[in-house]
Amino acid sequence: MASAEQFLNEPGLKQQVIEEYRASGYVILSDVYDERVLSSMRKTWQNISEERGAHGKKPFVTLLMAHNAYPEVADIVRHRPLVKCVEGLLGSRVEMIQSQLMFGAPGTSGFSPHQDNFYNRADPNDGIIAAWIALEPVDQQNGGLGVYPGSHKKGLVETRQDWLYLLSRSPDILKSLVRLASPRLRAEANDSGVMERFVYALPPTGLNLVGLSMEPGSVVFMHGDLIHSSFPNRTTDRARRSLLANYVRVGTSYASGRLTGRTRFELYPG
């Protein structure tokens, strides 16, 4: 596994990583964040959960668009080595359009196999990339990701929908719609969670699920058409704190989303 520093400074290795990404639809780079930054990130997650708990809110719910509400999260998605790695993989200057802050507490359910472009509708489809940032060791036991290598070459695949699950999330859907209608609420993180198990992408025959293991500070970069999922956290004492950020190549169009409200976020302020 290459490190972020190697990717950014060794042209031959960089090309190998790019070719791996294009062939598999994903690649992991280590040491994108050092331990000093990771320690600060963990403190941010702790502060957010404690603040929510103190106000009677669910402390470990997934937060959408967290970069709009928390300056510390904005700094994380602007982290220069991360942005430079994204730009190296996409081959151009990029913008960030969505973030998803996750606590992954023990007992957390996984999310269903899906393709981000089912929701994002990026055009061109290779103009978007997801960066999934690990704050601690991640494996299949504590809710790590599973990917279907090569699935990004199949375009958007057939899906099935779990309408009973969606019905059970009706209060959260209504809450998200109210939030998007209010300029004041749009500036806050969306704590209605995500529809983790509504859409199930049906992997084409011949593609196999691969579970990923990651170290703190590493990032898995995923093509918008890559089929991926996560495992449930089956542990009793290991959280899986992480941050997902979606970036687009400048000039790429995408859907704002009925419940998400994706908007371009300036990565180079000032």
C-alpha positions as CSV (number, residue, x, y, z in Angstrom):
1,M,0.0,0.0,0.0
2,A,1.4,3.4,-1.0
3,S,1.4,6.3,1.4
4,A,0.0,9.7,0.5
5,E,3.5,11.2,0.5
6,Q,4.7,8.5,-1.9
7,F,1.7,9.1,-4.2
8,L,2.3,12.8,-4.3
9,N,6.1,12.7,-4.7
10,E,7.0,9.6,-6.7
11,P,5.8,9.9,-10.3
12,G,6.3,6.3,-11.2
13,L,4.4,5.0,-8.1
14,K,1.7,7.7,-8.6
15,Q,1.0,6.3,-12.1
16,Q,0.8,2.7,-10.7
17,V,-1.8,3.9,-8.1
18,I,-3.8,5.7,-10.7
19,E,-3.9,2.5,-12.9
20,E,-4.9,0.5,-9.9
21,Y,-7.8,2.9,-9.2
22,R,-8.9,2.8,-12.8
23,A,-8.8,-1.0,-12.9
24,S,-10.4,-1.8,-9.5
25,G,-12.5,1.3,-8.9
26,Y,-10.9,2.0,-5.6
27,V,-7.5,2.4,-3.9
28,I,-6.3,2.9,-0.4
29,L,-3.5,5.4,0.5
30,S,-2.0,5.3,4.0
31,D,-0.9,8.2,6.2
32,V,-3.0,10.9,4.6
33,Y,-3.5,12.2,8.2
34,D,-0.8,12.0,10.8
35,E,-1.3,11.1,14.5
36,R,-1.4,14.7,15.6
37,V,-4.3,15.5,13.2
38,L,-6.0,12.2,14.0
39,S,-5.9,13.0,17.7
40,S,-7.6,16.3,17.1
41,M,-10.2,14.6,14.8
42,R,-11.1,12.1,17.5
43,K,-11.6,14.9,20.0
44,T,-13.9,16.6,17.5
45,W,-16.0,13.5,17.3
46,Q,-16.1,13.2,21.0
47,N,-17.1,16.9,21.5
48,I,-19.9,16.6,18.9
49,S,-21.4,13.4,20.6
50,E,-21.1,15.0,24.1
51,E,-22.7,18.2,22.9
52,R,-25.6,16.3,21.2
53,G,-26.1,14.2,24.3
54,A,-26.2,17.2,26.6
55,H,-29.0,18.6,24.4
56,G,-31.1,15.4,24.5
57,K,-30.1,14.4,20.9
58,K,-28.9,11.0,19.8
59,P,-25.1,11.3,20.3
60,F,-23.9,8.8,17.7
61,V,-26.2,9.4,14.7
62,T,-24.7,9.9,11.3
63,L,-24.4,13.6,10.4
64,L,-24.8,14.7,6.8
65,M,-23.1,17.9,5.5
66,A,-21.2,18.2,8.8
67,H,-18.6,20.5,7.2
68,N,-21.3,23.2,7.1
69,A,-21.9,23.1,10.8
70,Y,-18.5,22.3,12.3
71,P,-15.4,24.3,11.3
72,E,-13.2,21.5,12.4
73,V,-14.8,19.1,9.9
74,A,-14.4,21.8,7.2
75,D,-10.7,21.7,8.0
76,I,-10.6,18.0,7.6
77,V,-12.1,17.9,4.1
78,R,-9.8,20.8,3.1
79,H,-6.7,18.9,4.4
80,R,-4.2,19.7,1.8
81,P,-2.7,16.1,1.4
82,L,-6.2,14.7,1.0
83,V,-7.2,17.2,-1.6
84,K,-4.0,16.8,-3.5
85,C,-4.5,13.0,-3.6
86,V,-8.0,13.5,-4.9
87,E,-6.8,15.8,-7.6
88,G,-4.1,13.4,-8.5
89,L,-6.6,10.6,-9.0
90,L,-9.1,12.7,-10.9
91,G,-6.5,14.6,-12.9
92,S,-7.9,18.1,-12.2
93,R,-8.8,20.7,-9.7
94,V,-11.8,19.5,-7.6
95,E,-14.6,20.7,-5.4
96,M,-16.3,19.0,-2.4
97,I,-20.0,18.5,-2.5
98,Q,-21.0,16.4,0.5
99,S,-19.7,15.0,3.8
100,Q,-21.0,12.3,6.1
101,L,-19.7,12.1,9.7
102,M,-20.0,8.6,11.2
103,F,-19.5,7.3,14.7
104,G,-19.9,3.6,13.9
105,A,-20.6,2.7,17.6
106,P,-20.7,-1.0,18.6
107,G,-24.0,-2.5,17.4
108,T,-24.3,-0.2,14.4
109,S,-25.9,-1.8,11.4
110,G,-24.1,-1.8,8.1
111,F,-25.4,-0.2,4.9
112,S,-26.5,-2.1,1.8
113,P,-24.5,-2.5,-1.4
114,H,-25.0,0.6,-3.5
115,Q,-23.3,2.9,-6.0
116,D,-22.9,6.5,-5.0
117,N,-23.8,7.6,-8.5
118,F,-27.3,6.1,-8.1
119,Y,-27.8,9.2,-5.9
120,N,-25.2,11.7,-7.2
121,R,-25.8,11.2,-10.9
122,A,-22.4,12.6,-11.7
123,D,-21.8,13.5,-15.3
124,P,-19.3,12.3,-16.5
125,N,-19.5,9.3,-14.2
126,D,-15.8,9.3,-13.5
127,G,-15.8,12.9,-12.4
128,I,-16.7,12.1,-8.8
129,I,-14.8,10.3,-6.1
130,A,-15.6,9.3,-2.5
131,A,-12.9,9.6,0.1
132,W,-13.6,7.5,3.2
133,I,-11.3,8.5,6.1
134,A,-10.6,6.1,8.9
135,L,-10.0,7.5,12.4
136,E,-9.1,4.2,14.0
137,P,-8.3,0.6,12.9
138,V,-11.1,-0.8,10.7
139,D,-11.9,-4.3,9.7
140,Q,-14.9,-6.5,9.0
141,Q,-15.7,-7.0,12.7
142,N,-16.1,-3.3,13.6
143,G,-18.0,-2.2,10.5
144,G,-15.4,-1.9,7.7
145,L,-16.2,-1.4,4.1
146,G,-16.8,-4.1,1.5
147,V,-16.2,-3.4,-2.2
148,Y,-16.8,-5.2,-5.5
149,P,-13.6,-4.6,-7.5
150,G,-14.3,-3.8,-11.1
151,S,-18.0,-3.1,-10.6
152,H,-17.4,0.5,-11.6
153,K,-17.0,-0.7,-15.2
154,K,-20.6,-1.9,-15.3
155,G,-22.3,1.5,-15.2
156,L,-25.3,1.8,-12.9
157,V,-26.6,-1.7,-12.2
158,E,-30.0,-3.1,-11.4
159,T,-31.3,-2.3,-8.0
160,R,-34.1,-3.3,-5.6
161,Q,-35.8,-1.1,-3.1
162,D,-36.9,-1.9,0.5
163,W,-40.1,0.1,0.7
164,L,-40.9,-1.1,4.2
165,Y,-37.6,0.2,5.4
166,L,-38.2,3.6,3.7
167,L,-41.6,3.8,5.4
168,S,-40.0,3.2,8.8
169,R,-37.8,6.2,8.1
170,S,-40.7,8.5,7.3
171,P,-40.1,10.8,10.3
172,D,-36.5,11.3,9.3
173,I,-37.4,12.0,5.7
174,L,-39.9,14.7,6.8
175,K,-37.2,16.2,9.0
176,S,-34.8,16.4,6.1
177,L,-37.4,18.1,3.9
178,V,-38.1,20.7,6.5
179,R,-34.4,21.3,7.0
180,L,-33.8,21.9,3.2
181,A,-36.7,24.4,3.1
182,S,-35.1,26.5,5.9
183,P,-32.0,28.6,5.2
184,R,-31.3,28.6,8.9
185,L,-31.5,24.8,9.3
186,R,-29.5,24.2,6.1
187,A,-26.5,25.6,7.9
188,E,-26.7,22.8,10.5
189,A,-25.6,19.3,10.1
190,N,-28.4,17.0,9.0
191,D,-28.9,14.5,11.9
192,S,-31.7,12.6,10.2
193,G,-29.2,10.1,9.1
194,V,-29.1,8.4,5.7
195,M,-31.2,5.8,4.0
196,E,-28.6,3.1,4.6
197,R,-30.7,0.1,3.6
198,F,-33.3,1.4,1.1
199,V,-31.5,0.7,-2.2
200,Y,-29.7,-2.5,-2.8
201,A,-27.4,-2.6,-5.9
202,L,-27.4,-6.1,-7.4
203,P,-23.8,-7.0,-8.2
204,P,-23.4,-8.6,-11.7
205,T,-22.4,-12.2,-11.8
206,G,-18.7,-12.8,-11.5
207,L,-18.0,-10.0,-9.1
208,N,-17.0,-10.9,-5.5
209,L,-17.1,-8.9,-2.3
210,V,-13.8,-7.9,-0.8
211,G,-13.6,-6.7,2.8
212,L,-11.2,-3.9,3.5
213,S,-8.9,-3.4,6.5
214,M,-7.6,0.1,7.2
215,E,-5.3,1.8,9.6
216,P,-6.0,5.2,11.3
217,G,-5.2,8.0,8.9
218,S,-5.6,6.0,5.8
219,V,-8.2,6.8,3.1
220,V,-10.0,4.6,0.6
221,F,-10.9,6.5,-2.6
222,M,-13.8,5.1,-4.5
223,H,-15.2,5.6,-8.0
224,G,-18.8,6.8,-8.1
225,D,-20.0,3.6,-9.8
226,L,-18.1,1.2,-7.5
227,I,-20.6,-1.1,-5.7
228,H,-19.7,-1.0,-2.0
229,S,-21.3,-1.6,1.4
230,S,-20.3,-1.8,5.1
231,F,-20.3,-4.6,7.6
232,P,-22.2,-4.3,10.9
233,N,-20.1,-3.4,13.9
234,R,-20.3,-6.7,15.8
235,T,-17.9,-5.7,18.5
236,T,-18.7,-4.5,22.0
237,D,-15.9,-2.1,22.5
238,R,-14.6,-0.9,19.1
239,A,-16.1,2.1,17.4
240,R,-15.5,2.8,13.8
241,R,-15.4,6.6,13.6
242,S,-14.9,7.8,10.0
243,L,-15.7,10.7,7.6
244,L,-16.9,10.4,4.1
245,A,-16.3,13.2,1.7
246,N,-17.4,13.4,-2.0
247,Y,-15.4,15.4,-4.4
248,V,-16.1,16.3,-8.0
249,R,-13.8,17.3,-10.8
250,V,-14.5,21.0,-11.7
251,G,-17.1,21.0,-14.4
252,T,-18.8,17.8,-13.3
253,S,-22.6,18.0,-12.9
254,Y,-24.4,16.2,-10.2
255,A,-27.8,15.9,-8.5
256,S,-28.3,18.0,-5.4
257,G,-30.5,15.3,-3.9
258,R,-34.0,15.7,-2.5
259,L,-32.9,15.0,1.1
260,T,-29.2,15.9,1.0
261,G,-28.9,19.3,-0.6
262,R,-25.4,18.8,-2.1
263,T,-23.7,22.1,-2.9
264,R,-20.2,23.0,-4.0
265,F,-17.9,23.7,-1.0
266,E,-14.8,26.0,-1.6
267,L,-11.6,24.1,-0.9
268,Y,-9.3,27.0,-1.5
269,P,-10.9,29.9,0.6
270,G,-9.2,33.3,0.3
